[in-house]
Amino acid sequence: MKRITAVFYRTSAGGEPVRQWLKKMAKQDRRIVGEDIATAEYGWPIGMPICRKIASRKDLWEIRSDLSDNRISRVLFTVTKGQMVLLHGFIKKTEKTEDRELDLAMKRKKEL
């Protein structure tokens, strides 16, 4: 039984950026990210290695996925009204998550 349900953040124009990002991924990578999100839904609250709170941003967490070809992805989310709102997804290219990625997720969080 799910302890929390994942939903996609929706823009005022009706777009769902995380869903669109996932659709562009290879099927194998999309499955990995989906399974990691499901693990968080069923195990919430869950910690490393799947999920981690972003210490520098209030009420922001990340789903951590290891993809094919030694790539890693992150899905940034917040929890509100008993739902995990998927705010932003990206392929991580540096050791430290770039501020622009975190800032975009926070901007979307404020729009909720």
Secondary structure, 3 states (H helix, E strand, C coil): CCCCEEEECCCCCCCCHHHHHHHHCCHHHHHHHHHHHHHHHHHCCCCCCCEEECCCCCCCEEEEEECHHHCEEEEEEEEECCEEEEEEEEEECCCCCCHHHHHHHHHHHHCC
